[in-house]
Amino acid sequence: MVEEFFEVAVVGSGFGGAVTACRAAQAGRKVLVLERGKQYRPEEFRQSPLEISTNFWDPTAGLFGLLQVWSFRHLDAVVPSGVGGGSLIHANATARMPETWFGASAQHWPLEYSDIDEHYGTVETMIGTEPVPPTLHGRDPRATVLADTAPKAGMSTREVPYLSEAQRCGAEIRPLHEVKQITAINGGYELAYVVHRSAHPARELPRRPAFKQVRAKTVVLAAGALGSTWLLLTNRPGLPYLSGQLGTRFSANDDVPGLVTQDQERAHHLRNGRYPAAVDWGGESLSPALGECHVRNTLPQPAADWDPSMGRMRLTDGHLDLDWPVAEPREDGCRFRRLIRQLHPRRLSRQLDDPRRLSRPLDPSRLSRPLDPSRLSRPLDPRDPSRLSHRALTAHPLGGCPMGKDTAYGVVDKHGEAFGHPGLFVADGSVLPAPVGVSPSLTIAALAERFAHMIVKRSR
């Protein structure tokens, strides 16, 4: 059987994959998008704890849901799986990376802030962003906008514009196609993938899918910081010239979720929280420990501090392994460790010396179990409910394939192309060599707009 050939093959359909697929298709290239997750309709998104308990991605257990949880020793990362990638869970909130944040880590970037900033406007226009009205300042924008506009708008939804445009220009998007192998060949790359069979309900008996192949002149990895890094680490034999920096510069993008309580009449928001509705339900399970008044006055909120991108990912027995963070004498590293100790008192400095632990699938059934206060190691301080957890949680893992000026500093160059492997690009959060401080979606898309020029050129 003759293998299929495409000029551009994109692995993943999040912000980076959607942008690059769109621009390549607009340039007349034959484009294929391989997405491991399913295509979602608006009514298919789940909200209740019972529904979310099976809405996870673990094909070995017959689960093909929206969320995948990577669990490491001191960190859990929640990433999406579906056509649209991160756009499925980013809560329609975007922000430009502050120039001050870029300046704090400018030595790690092989480009200038202006190189990213010039593309922000293009992305904002494409996805139709609008600033929060000044009249909403001091109020919760999510709740206010929903209450004021939902009845008038009829709860209308909007498609992912980049993917829609890519399809209009001829790009082919294949859901439930998961790439497993990447091999450099003469004139391009060969991708081996499996096709998953989604079941209804979400569970089905696991089966061993057969591998299929497709060839492409240019390949764009956009499977996320963890997904793209894992793919490259597991395929080193077929990509022998990858930089030794593969797996480095991991960052949780300063995400430090916790619970903020009211000691007085009202709470102080650290930052507007964006979390699934099930988190509100989960708060109710704290009633036995917190008491009714504290549950009523408790608000899940994310905070941010400087995470100096000190983590490193590697393979151990075929599993993705994470060292994070590595103690470093720099002031930013000390600040970050102080923050961790404040929010998670039992995580001491000595625990940061060797934090390796194999990643393992999260048992989704555990999420539906109510909290047993008797299992707490010490009485819960109602003023500090975040002590319930001694782990960090991020929805924005970054790094692993960092950009750099050469192989001594990065895996890809300032155009997103892998050193040593022309025509192999990475366009997702893994290329960010430092945290951006805000949701990274807009920055990822802006970088993808920049990378797209070289991708189109290489695919001629």
C-alpha positions, 0 to 999 in steps of 0.5 A, a space after each residue: 500500500 502506498 503511504 500518504 504524503 503531505 507537505 505539512 503534517 501537524 501533530 496536535 490542534 491547540 493554539 500552536 497547531 491550529 495557527 500553523 495549520 491555518 497559515 500553511 493551508 492558506 499558502 496552498 500547502 497540503 496539510 494534515 492535522 493529527 489530533 489524538 482527542 475527539 471532536 467535541 460538540 458544545 453539548 458534550 462538555 461535562 460539568 458535574 463531578 460524576 460526569 467529570 470522573 470519566 472525562 479523562 484521557 487514558 486509552 489503556 483504560 478505555 477512556 477518551 475524555 477531555 482531560 489528561 493528568 500527568 502526576 509527578 512527585 511534587 506536581 500534577 499537570 492537567 492538559 486537554 485532549 481534543 480537537 482545539 487543544 488548549 482552546 477547549 479549556 482556556 475559559 476564553 481568557 487571553 493576555 499578552 505576556 508582560 514585557 517586564 516578565 520577558 525582561 526578567 528572563 531575556 537571557 534565555 530567549 533567542 529573540 526580542 520581545 518585539 518579535 513576539 509583540 508584533 504578532 499579538 495583534 494578528 492573533 487577537 484580531 483572528 480570535 476576536 478578543 475584546 477587553 473587559 469593560 471598565 464598568 466590570 472592574 471590581 466585579 467577577 468578569 466571568 459571572 457578570 458577563 455571563 449573567 448580563 449577556 447570556 440571555 441576549 446572546 442565546 448562549 451562542 458558541 464560537 468555533 476555533 477560527 484558525 482550525 475552521 479557516 484551515 479546513 476551508 483552505 483544504 487542511 484535513 483534520 483527523 480526530 482520535 489519531 495519536 502519533 507515536 513515532 517520528 523518524 527522519 527519512 530522506 526528504 522529510 519525516 515518517 509518522 506512525 500513528 494509531 487510530 482510537 475507537 471512541 466508545 459511548 459511554 466513555 469506557 470501552 475494553 482496551 484493545 491494541 490498535 494497529 500502527 499506520 504511517 504517513 509521510 510529510 516534508 515538514 512536521 510541526 509538533 504541537 502536542 503541548 509541553 509534555 506531549 511534544 517533549 515525550 514524543 521527542 524523547 521516545 523517538 531519539 533513535 529516529 531523530 539522532 541529532 536532537 539537542 541535548 537540551 531536550 527536556 530542559 527549562 520546564 516551568 509550571 508557569 507560576 501556577 499556584 492554585 489554592 483556596 482563599 478564605 474571608 476573615 472579614 466580610 469579603 475575600 481579596 482576589 489574587 487573580 480572577 480564577 478560572 476553573 471547572 464548575 466541579 471545583 465549586 462542587 468539590 468545595 462542598 466536600 470540605 464542609 465537615 472540616 471547614 464548617 459551613 461559614 468557611 465553605 461559604 466564604 471560600 474561593 478557589 484562586 490561582 496565584 503567581 510568583 516567579 518559577 525560574 524554569 529549573 525543571 527537567 524532563 527525561 524518560 525512565 523505563 519509558 515513562 516521562 519523569 520530572 525533576 522539579 524544581 532543582 535547588 539553585 542559589 539564584 534569588 529567583 529560585 530562593 523566592 520560588 522555594 519560599 513561596 512553595 514553603 508558605 503554601 505547602 509547609 510540609 514541602 521542605 528544601 531537602 525534598 527538592 534535592 531529589 524530587 524524581 518520581 515516575 509519572 503514573 496515570 491518575 485514577 479518575 475514580 478517586 476524584 469522585 470520593 468525598 474528602 475524609 477529614 479523619 485522614 488529614 495529618 493534622 487539624 485543618 487551619 480554616 484560614 489556610 485551606 491550601 494546606 490540604 494539598 502538599 503538591 503543586 498543580 498546573 494547567 500550563 506546563 511549559 518548556 521541554 523543547 526550549 528555543 535557544 540561540 544554539 544547541 547549547 541553549 535550546 532544542 529549536 531556534 528562534 523560528 521554532 525549527 529543531 537544530 539538526 533536523 531541518 523541517 521539524 518544528 515545534 509550536 506549542 508551550 514546550 518552546 517557551 524557555 521561561 514562564 510568561 506569568 499569565 495564561 500562555 495561549 496568546 503567546 503560543 499563538 503569537 510565536 506560531 504566527 512567527 514560526 509559520 513563515 519558516 514552515 511555509 518556506 520549508 514545505 515548498 
